Amino acid sequence: MIIKDKISIRQFTLLTFLVMVGDMILIYPSLVTALGKNDAWLCSILGQPIGLFIIWILYKLHQTFPDLSLIEIIRKLLGLWAGSVLSAGYLFYFAIGAAVCIREVGDFMTTQIYLQTPIRVILIMLICSLIWGLRKGLQPMAASIEMLTPVVVVFMLLLFMGLLPKIDGSHLQPFLSVKWTHLIEAVVRGAFTSFGELIVLTMVLPYVMKGPNVKRDMLLATLMGGLLLSVLLLFSLLVVGPFMTQHDIYISYALSQKINIGNFFERIEALMATAWLIATYFKSLLYMFAFVIGLAHLFQLKTYKPLILPSNLLMFSLSILISPNVIFYTNTIMPEWVDWDMTVGFIIPLFLLLVHRIRFGKSKKGQTRPERLHT
């Protein structure tokens, strides 16, 4: 293994939760409401079982070769040439995922908080922190996640508590007024956009300490993350209605600006921004980790650290080139991203499991027969 460090199951569970919510804290409500309208909250809840099935498929893929990362599993199942091509496709997905998260931070900070600051300044600051995190290694990253995850949870709970006086049940009416085709599309979008991106966790699973509860804790963490996003979507609909939820990409930040309890507890948008930045930073860091480690596995390098600086410079360039502005990103990239998530997070893993079944399933049965005849 390139990395000798191991993280605990608890740390991996918290990492799974943070990656699950990540940038979704801000953009998830508008993604689902664009199709689900008043019934988006129901679509989000119905998408949870589908999401858990996706995670189960990913864990089954990891169990085929528990000591190997996704890139190594692909090359072992498909061979050198076909495996290398598909591995390069996954590395491209990890690179674009990291670049999108980085760009989201830049767009958010320059449109909501630092209005006069050039976006490249924000991106360079984030890139420097990513370089620092990657050079420190997996174990310090996991320890930081263990320390900062409660901050994200507490800030989200403060948001929900502060919004309780603002809710209006009439915003959810009429019930089931959307076409059933749009409801199905909203369920699929909610499930695959949030859960499908967790394919990146298969790059970390080989470095998790062995234990009997890894699958249970992984499923539980994703379920908690999915329920958090569903509650956030429900509060958004109850407070501002489906129209504002659909058209405001940073709806959770806008919700935090509406909180005012006794003219004392108000304007907590800084806390909301902090929670989102923490979650998005670690999601970006994990995508960068997956890209760098996958690149080292693809070219069979002994260490990944020489790749950190050039990879981050590449991410900086991609984050600039990927979108001219936030409007292009929301109108062009976000609606089509679900198809990519569905392909890399569900369809290809199912195909790889089928290949494993065909190549190794029969051989295992063949090995057991002689033993039985001998006894």
Backbone torsions as a table, in degrees:
resi	resn	phi	psi	omega
1	MET	NA	143.1	177.4
2	ILE	-68.9	-35.6	-178.1
3	ILE	-109.0	129.4	179.4
4	LYS	-92.8	-19.7	-177.0
5	ASP	-69.9	151.6	175.0
6	LYS	-127.9	143.4	175.5
7	ILE	-109.0	154.2	-177.6
8	SER	-76.6	164.5	177.7
9	ILE	-63.3	-37.6	178.0
10	ARG	-61.3	-44.6	179.7
11	GLN	-65.4	-40.0	177.8
12	PHE	-65.2	-37.3	178.4
13	THR	-62.7	-44.4	178.7
14	LEU	-66.8	-36.9	175.9
15	LEU	-61.9	-43.2	178.5
16	THR	-60.1	-43.1	179.8
17	PHE	-62.8	-45.7	-178.3
18	LEU	-65.6	-40.7	178.4
19	VAL	-67.2	-33.5	178.6
20	MET	-62.3	-47.2	-177.7
21	VAL	-82.1	-51.3	172.5
22	GLY	34.7	-129.1	178.3
23	ASP	-73.6	-11.1	179.8
24	MET	-63.6	-22.1	179.2
25	ILE	-55.0	-36.2	-178.0
26	LEU	-93.5	-39.9	-168.1
27	ILE	-102.4	-14.9	-176.0
28	TYR	-60.6	-46.1	-178.8
29	PRO	-57.8	-42.4	-178.7
30	SER	-70.3	-32.0	179.0
31	LEU	-62.7	-46.6	-176.3
32	VAL	-78.3	-37.8	-177.1
33	THR	-69.3	-23.4	178.9
34	ALA	-57.9	-28.7	178.7
35	LEU	-111.2	-37.0	-174.5
36	GLY	-82.7	-18.8	-179.8
37	LYS	51.7	-128.0	-178.2
38	ASN	-62.3	-26.8	-175.8
39	ASP	-97.3	16.9	-177.9
40	ALA	-62.6	-34.0	180.0
41	TRP	-63.5	-38.2	178.0
42	LEU	-67.7	-40.0	178.3
43	CYS	-62.3	-39.3	179.3
44	SER	-64.2	-42.8	179.4
45	ILE	-66.1	-42.1	179.7
46	LEU	-66.1	-23.5	179.1
47	GLY	-77.9	-13.6	-177.9
48	GLN	-63.7	-47.5	177.6
49	PRO	-60.1	-37.5	177.2
50	ILE	-63.1	-42.2	179.2
51	GLY	-62.9	-41.0	178.6
52	LEU	-65.5	-34.8	175.5
53	PHE	-65.2	-38.1	176.2
54	ILE	-59.9	-45.5	-179.6
55	ILE	-64.8	-37.3	177.6
56	TRP	-62.7	-40.5	177.3
57	ILE	-62.8	-43.7	-179.6
58	LEU	-63.8	-39.4	179.6
59	TYR	-69.6	-37.4	176.5
60	LYS	-62.9	-37.5	176.6
61	LEU	-63.9	-41.7	177.4
62	HIS	-63.0	-37.2	-177.4
63	GLN	-69.5	-16.0	177.4
64	THR	-60.7	-41.3	174.5
65	PHE	-140.6	86.5	-169.9
66	PRO	-61.8	-22.5	-177.3
67	ASP	-93.4	3.4	-176.8
68	LEU	-114.4	149.7	174.3
69	SER	-81.4	175.0	-178.4
70	LEU	-58.6	-43.5	-178.9
71	ILE	-62.6	-41.7	179.1
72	GLU	-68.7	-37.1	177.8
73	ILE	-63.5	-43.2	-179.1
74	ILE	-61.2	-45.6	-178.1
75	ARG	-68.6	-31.7	179.0
76	LYS	-71.5	-35.8	-177.8
77	LEU	-81.5	-39.8	-172.5
78	LEU	-101.9	-7.5	-178.8
79	GLY	92.4	178.9	-172.8
80	LEU	-65.9	-52.1	-171.0
81	TRP	-77.6	-55.5	179.4
82	ALA	-63.1	-38.7	178.5
83	GLY	-64.7	-37.6	179.1
84	SER	-68.0	-38.1	178.8
85	VAL	-64.6	-47.8	179.5
86	LEU	-66.6	-36.8	177.1
87	SER	-62.6	-40.3	176.8
88	ALA	-62.8	-35.7	176.5
89	GLY	-64.4	-40.4	177.3
90	TYR	-68.9	-37.5	176.7
91	LEU	-63.1	-37.7	176.1
92	PHE	-63.9	-39.5	177.7
93	TYR	-63.4	-44.3	178.8
94	PHE	-63.2	-39.4	-180.0
95	ALA	-65.3	-45.7	179.8
96	ILE	-67.1	-37.8	177.0
97	GLY	-60.7	-44.3	177.6
98	ALA	-64.8	-42.7	-178.9
99	ALA	-64.5	-37.9	178.9
100	VAL	-65.4	-45.4	178.6
101	CYS	-61.6	-41.6	178.5
102	ILE	-63.5	-43.4	-179.3
103	ARG	-67.2	-35.5	177.3
104	GLU	-60.2	-40.2	177.1
105	VAL	-63.4	-44.1	180.0
106	GLY	-63.1	-44.8	179.7
107	ASP	-65.0	-41.8	-179.2
108	PHE	-64.5	-47.3	-176.3
109	MET	-65.9	-37.7	-176.2
110	THR	-83.8	-16.1	178.6
111	THR	-102.9	-16.8	-175.7
112	GLN	-118.4	-31.3	-172.6
113	ILE	-121.0	-64.8	-177.8
114	TYR	-97.8	79.6	-170.8
115	LEU	-69.4	-27.8	-176.9
116	GLN	-98.7	2.8	-177.3
117	THR	-90.9	130.5	176.1
118	PRO	-61.5	142.5	-175.2
119	ILE	-64.4	-29.8	-179.4
120	ARG	-64.9	-29.5	177.6
121	VAL	-65.9	-45.6	178.4
122	ILE	-62.8	-43.4	-178.2
123	LEU	-65.2	-40.3	179.3
124	ILE	-64.0	-41.2	178.1
125	MET	-61.7	-41.9	179.3
126	LEU	-68.0	-40.9	179.0
127	ILE	-61.3	-41.6	178.6
128	CYS	-61.5	-40.8	178.2
129	SER	-68.3	-33.3	176.9
130	LEU	-68.0	-40.7	177.0
131	ILE	-60.6	-44.4	179.2
132	TRP	-61.1	-44.2	-179.4
133	GLY	-64.8	-40.9	179.9
134	LEU	-68.5	-37.7	179.7
135	ARG	-69.4	-29.8	178.5
136	LYS	-70.0	-30.1	176.2
137	GLY	105.0	178.9	-173.0
138	LEU	-71.4	-40.0	-176.1
139	GLN	-66.4	-47.6	174.7
140	PRO	-62.1	-33.7	176.4
141	MET	-61.4	-45.4	-179.7
142	ALA	-66.1	-38.0	178.1
143	ALA	-65.0	-38.1	176.9
144	SER	-65.4	-39.0	177.2
145	ILE	-62.8	-41.4	179.8
146	GLU	-61.7	-32.1	-178.0
147	MET	-82.8	-33.8	-170.7
148	LEU	-98.0	-17.6	178.7
149	THR	-59.1	-42.3	176.7
150	PRO	-59.1	-29.9	177.9
151	VAL	-63.7	-44.2	179.2
152	VAL	-62.8	-44.1	-178.3
153	VAL	-65.0	-44.5	-179.5
154	VAL	-63.0	-43.7	-179.8
155	PHE	-64.9	-35.7	177.1
156	MET	-68.8	-39.0	177.4
157	LEU	-64.5	-38.6	176.1
158	LEU	-62.2	-37.7	177.7
159	LEU	-62.6	-47.7	-178.5
160	PHE	-64.6	-42.4	179.6
161	MET	-65.0	-39.2	179.7
162	GLY	-69.7	-23.6	-178.5
163	LEU	-88.8	-9.1	-177.5
164	LEU	-55.2	-42.6	179.3
165	PRO	-69.4	-10.8	-174.3
166	LYS	-98.0	-5.8	-172.2
167	ILE	-73.1	147.5	179.5
168	ASP	-140.4	110.0	-175.7
169	GLY	-64.7	-18.8	-178.5
170	SER	-67.8	-18.3	179.6
171	HIS	-68.5	-18.2	-179.4
172	LEU	-89.1	-2.9	-178.8
173	GLN	-97.0	148.7	-2.0
174	PRO	-78.9	149.3	-176.8
175	PHE	-82.5	135.5	-179.8
176	LEU	55.2	46.0	179.0
177	SER	-94.4	-4.4	-177.5
178	VAL	-91.8	149.5	177.4
179	LYS	-58.1	143.6	-176.5
180	TRP	-64.2	-29.6	177.4
181	THR	-65.4	-39.9	177.8
182	HIS	-68.0	-34.6	177.6
183	LEU	-64.0	-43.1	179.0
184	ILE	-64.0	-42.8	178.1
185	GLU	-62.3	-38.3	178.7
186	ALA	-67.1	-38.6	177.0
187	VAL	-62.7	-45.8	-180.0
188	VAL	-64.2	-43.6	-179.9
189	ARG	-63.5	-43.2	-179.7
190	GLY	-64.6	-37.0	-177.7
191	ALA	-74.7	-50.1	-172.1
192	PHE	-80.3	-28.0	178.9
193	THR	-68.7	-37.7	-177.9
194	SER	-90.8	-44.2	-176.6
195	PHE	-85.9	-33.5	-176.5
196	GLY	-63.6	-30.2	-179.7
197	GLU	-69.0	-12.0	-177.9
198	LEU	-76.3	4.8	171.6
199	ILE	-57.1	-24.7	-180.0
200	VAL	-63.5	-23.2	-179.5
201	LEU	-67.5	-21.8	178.6
202	THR	-68.0	-13.0	174.5
203	MET	-83.8	-14.2	-178.1
204	VAL	-106.1	-27.9	-174.8
205	LEU	-53.1	-35.7	178.1
206	PRO	-63.7	-18.2	-177.2
207	TYR	-103.0	17.3	176.3
208	VAL	-97.4	136.7	179.0
209	MET	-58.3	140.5	-178.8
210	LYS	-66.5	142.1	179.7
211	GLY	-171.4	160.5	-176.3
212	PRO	-77.5	-13.1	-170.4
213	ASN	-112.6	18.4	-177.6
214	VAL	-63.2	-48.0	-178.8
215	LYS	-63.7	-44.1	-179.7
216	ARG	-60.8	-46.5	-178.0
217	ASP	-68.9	-34.3	177.5
218	MET	-64.9	-45.9	177.8
219	LEU	-64.8	-39.2	-179.8
220	LEU	-66.2	-40.9	179.8
221	ALA	-64.2	-42.7	178.7
222	THR	-68.3	-35.6	177.3
223	LEU	-64.5	-43.4	178.0
224	MET	-62.9	-41.6	177.2
225	GLY	-64.3	-41.9	178.4
226	GLY	-64.8	-40.5	177.7
227	LEU	-66.7	-36.6	176.6
228	LEU	-61.0	-43.9	178.5
229	LEU	-66.5	-36.6	178.4
230	SER	-66.4	-41.7	177.6
231	VAL	-64.8	-40.3	177.7
232	LEU	-61.2	-43.1	177.7
233	LEU	-63.0	-42.4	179.7
234	LEU	-63.2	-45.0	178.1
235	PHE	-62.6	-38.2	178.7
236	SER	-62.1	-43.8	178.3
237	LEU	-66.1	-40.6	-177.8
238	LEU	-69.4	-28.9	-175.2
239	VAL	-91.8	-49.1	-174.0
240	VAL	-114.4	-9.5	178.4
241	GLY	88.8	168.3	-175.6
242	PRO	-68.6	-32.2	-176.6
243	PHE	-65.0	-50.2	-180.0
244	MET	-68.0	-35.8	179.0
245	THR	-63.3	-38.8	-179.1
246	GLN	-71.0	-40.3	-169.8
247	HIS	-97.6	-7.3	176.3
248	ASP	-104.1	105.7	-175.4
249	ILE	-65.6	-29.8	179.7
250	TYR	-105.4	55.7	-170.2
251	ILE	-67.0	-37.9	-179.5
252	SER	-66.7	-32.1	175.0
253	TYR	-68.4	-40.4	176.9
254	ALA	-65.7	-36.2	177.9
255	LEU	-62.9	-40.7	-178.9
256	SER	-64.9	-25.6	178.2
257	GLN	-74.4	-17.3	-178.6
258	LYS	-86.6	-8.9	-175.9
259	ILE	-73.9	127.7	176.7
260	ASN	-156.7	101.8	179.7
261	ILE	-112.8	107.0	178.4
262	GLY	64.6	27.4	-177.3
263	ASN	53.9	23.7	-179.4
264	PHE	-121.3	-53.4	179.4
265	PHE	-94.8	96.5	-175.8
266	GLU	-153.7	167.9	175.1
267	ARG	52.8	57.0	179.6
268	ILE	-98.2	22.6	-178.1
269	GLU	-63.4	-25.4	176.6
270	ALA	-64.7	-37.7	177.0
271	LEU	-66.9	-40.4	178.8
272	MET	-63.8	-42.5	178.3
273	ALA	-64.1	-37.9	178.5
274	THR	-63.9	-45.2	178.6
275	ALA	-60.2	-43.6	-179.5
276	TRP	-66.6	-41.5	-179.3
277	LEU	-65.4	-39.2	177.7
278	ILE	-61.7	-49.7	-177.8
279	ALA	-65.0	-41.8	-178.5
280	THR	-70.5	-34.1	177.9
281	TYR	-61.7	-47.5	-178.1
282	PHE	-70.9	-29.8	174.1
283	LYS	-67.2	-42.8	176.2
284	SER	-62.1	-41.7	-179.5
285	LEU	-63.3	-39.4	179.8
286	LEU	-68.8	-40.3	176.3
287	TYR	-62.5	-40.9	177.6
288	MET	-65.2	-41.5	177.3
289	PHE	-60.0	-45.3	-179.9
290	ALA	-63.2	-39.4	180.0
291	PHE	-66.4	-46.8	-176.6
292	VAL	-67.8	-46.0	179.5
293	ILE	-65.8	-41.3	178.3
294	GLY	-63.0	-37.9	177.2
295	LEU	-63.9	-42.0	177.9
296	ALA	-64.6	-38.9	177.8
297	HIS	-68.6	-38.6	-177.6
298	LEU	-63.8	-41.2	-178.9
299	PHE	-98.0	8.1	175.0
300	GLN	54.6	50.3	177.2
301	LEU	-85.6	157.9	-179.5
302	LYS	-84.4	-22.6	179.2
303	THR	-144.8	156.2	-178.3
304	TYR	-104.6	-11.3	-170.4
305	LYS	-64.5	-35.0	175.4
306	PRO	-63.1	-17.2	-178.9
307	LEU	-86.3	-10.4	-171.6
308	ILE	-64.8	-52.5	-176.4
309	LEU	-64.3	-52.4	178.9
310	PRO	-62.2	-33.6	178.7
311	SER	-66.1	-40.6	178.8
312	ASN	-69.3	-34.7	174.3
313	LEU	-64.6	-37.4	175.5
314	LEU	-63.9	-41.4	179.1
315	MET	-64.4	-37.0	177.2
316	PHE	-61.6	-44.5	179.1
317	SER	-65.8	-43.3	-179.8
318	LEU	-64.0	-38.6	-179.4
319	SER	-64.8	-27.8	175.9
320	ILE	-78.4	-42.2	-173.1
321	LEU	-81.1	-20.8	-170.5
322	ILE	-66.5	-25.8	-177.3
323	SER	-158.5	135.3	177.8
324	PRO	-71.7	-29.5	-180.0
325	ASN	-161.2	174.3	-175.9
326	VAL	-70.0	-26.8	179.2
327	ILE	-67.3	-44.0	177.3
328	PHE	-61.3	-40.1	-179.3
329	TYR	-63.1	-47.4	-176.6
330	THR	-70.6	-34.0	-175.6
331	ASN	-88.5	-25.4	-173.2
332	THR	-111.6	-48.7	-173.4
333	ILE	-80.6	-49.4	-172.7
334	MET	-59.4	-44.5	-178.7
335	PRO	-64.3	-29.2	-177.4
336	GLU	-92.6	-11.1	-176.2
337	TRP	-64.2	-30.4	-177.5
338	VAL	-62.2	-34.5	178.8
339	ASP	-65.0	-38.5	178.6
340	TRP	-67.6	-44.2	178.0
341	ASP	-61.0	-40.3	179.5
342	MET	-64.1	-38.4	-177.7
343	THR	-70.5	-52.4	-174.2
344	VAL	-80.6	-24.2	-175.7
345	GLY	-99.1	-9.8	-177.1
346	PHE	-139.2	-54.1	-174.0
347	ILE	-66.9	-50.4	-179.4
348	ILE	-65.6	-43.6	174.9
349	PRO	-57.8	-38.7	175.7
350	LEU	-62.8	-40.7	177.2
351	PHE	-62.9	-41.8	179.7
352	LEU	-66.2	-38.0	175.8
353	LEU	-63.7	-38.3	177.2
354	LEU	-64.3	-43.1	177.9
355	VAL	-61.9	-42.4	178.0
356	HIS	-62.3	-40.2	179.3
357	ARG	-62.9	-41.9	-178.2
358	ILE	-70.9	-42.4	-173.7
359	ARG	-80.9	-37.7	-171.6
360	PHE	-113.5	-18.9	-178.2
361	GLY	-64.5	-45.7	-178.1
362	LYS	-70.2	-35.9	-179.1
363	SER	-64.6	-36.3	178.9
364	LYS	-65.9	-40.0	178.2
365	LYS	-65.8	-38.4	180.0
366	GLY	-64.9	-31.0	-179.9
367	GLN	-72.6	-28.0	-176.8
368	THR	-82.1	-23.7	-177.3
369	ARG	-65.0	-47.0	179.7
370	PRO	-60.0	-36.1	179.0
371	GLU	-61.5	-41.9	-179.2
372	ARG	-67.4	-39.2	179.7
373	LEU	-67.3	-35.3	-178.5
374	HIS	-68.3	-36.4	179.9
375	THR	-75.4	NA	NA
